[in-house]
Amino acid sequence: MNYQIKRASLDDLNETAELFNLYRIFYRQESDLEKGKTFLKERFLKDESIVFLALADGKAVGFVQLYKLFHYTKLEMQWLLSDLFVHQDYRGKGLSVALIDQSKEWCAETGACGLMLETEKTNDIGNTLYPRCGFEYDGLHNYYHWWSKK
């Protein structure tokens, strides 16, 4: 299969938002294309995240979204691989690996020390994919959330 990976821009907002909506549905969120589009538009306009799109058959079929972080022990910038999604019709064709590889290249281009990610324990595909792509499981840390009551 022929595919291309490109950095997304505001010009790609509609295609990116459609994939982002499917990604959120995958994680059991209600469909809300317009709210997702607004969210992504803000990230693009404020330069708060980097999105790479996988293109195949003339359309966007997958994406990865990265956010800048700073690592406290390495004292260097790193990237949070926050979102990774490939449309179900294009899974199993190496696009997730290609998007991860592009993220690793972005680390090199930006002088980052690496990538960090988290996924649900129930995400069998991701929990198989990430170690295969060179990620190491960190069983030493607990992961907590605190949510503001807006």
N, C-alpha and C positions, 0 to 999 in steps of 0.2 A: 504494500500500500504506500502510495506517495503521500507525504504530509510535509507541512512546514510549521515551524515554531516562530512566532513573532511577538514582539512586545506590543501589548495592547495600548491604545490611546483612547481619548474621548470619541474619536471617530468610530471606534468599535463598541461603543457603549451598549447598543441594542443587542448585539450578538452575545456580548459578555454577560449582560443582565439575564438573558434567557437561560444561559448555562448556569449562572449563579442561582437562579430560581430553582432549577432542577436539582442542583447541589443541596440547597436548603430543604427541599422536599425529601431528598435521600436521607437527611438527618431529622426527619419527622416534623418539619416546620410547615406551617400552612403556606400555600402558594401566595406570593405577593410580589408580582413582577415590578410594579411601579415603585414600591418601597425599596426593593433591591436595586432598582435602577438609580434611584435617588442616592442610596448608600454608596454605590460604586462611583457615581458621578462626583460625589464629594471627595472620594479617595483620589480620583484622577485630578480634579481641580486643585486640591491641596497637596498633591504629590506625596500622599501618605502611604501608598502601597505601590507595588510593582505587579503587574499582571502580564503573564505570557499566555498566549492562545495557541492551541494546536489547531491547524487548519487542514482539512481533508475534504475531498470532493467539492471544493470551492466554498466551504463554509467552516465556521468555528465549531469544533466538536469537543474541545476540552480546554481547561485552563488551570493555571496555578497562580495563587496570589501570595505575595511575600510582604511582610512588614519588617521594618528596621527595629532591631533591639540592640542592647549592649550587654556583653557577657561580663559578669562581675569577677570571675577568676582569671580569665584571659585578658581582661581590660581592653577588649576589642569589640568592634561592631560584629554583629551576627544577624542573620535573617530568620524570621519566623515563617516557616512554610505553613501558612494558616489554612489555606483551602486548596484542594486538589480534586479535580473532577474531570471525568471523561464520559461523554454521552454513552448510554448503554449499548447503542448500535455499533460503537467503535472500541469497545473494551476488548482486551486480549490481543491487541495489535501493537503493543509497545509504546503507546502514546503517553501513558503515565510515566514510564521510565524516561521518555524523551523530555517531558516537562520537568522531571526531577533533575535530569542532566543539565537542562537549560538553567535551572535554579543554582546548581553547583557552579556552572560557568559564570553566572551573575555574581556569586560570592567572590570568585577569582577577580572578576572585572572591578569589583567595588572594594577589594581588600578586606573582605569579611572573613572571620575565622571559621564560619561554617553555618549550617542550617540547624534549626531546632523545630520539632513538631510534636503534636500530640494527636492521638486519635482515640476513638472509643474502643474499649476492650472487645466489643462485639463486631468491630469492623475487621472481619476475617481477611478480606482482600488486602486492606492497608497493612494489617499486622503481618502479612506474608510479604507484601511488596517492599516495605521500608527496609527490613534487614537485607533483603536481596539487593537493594540499591546502596548498601554500605552504611545504613543507619544502625546505631547501637541502641538497644533497649536500656533505659535508665531505670532500674528497679530500686534505686537508692532514695528517690525523692517521692514525696507525696505531692499530689497536685490538688490545690484548693481553689475555690472561687469565692469571691465576695461580690454581691450584686447590689448596687445602689437602688434604693426604693424611690424611684422617680414618680 
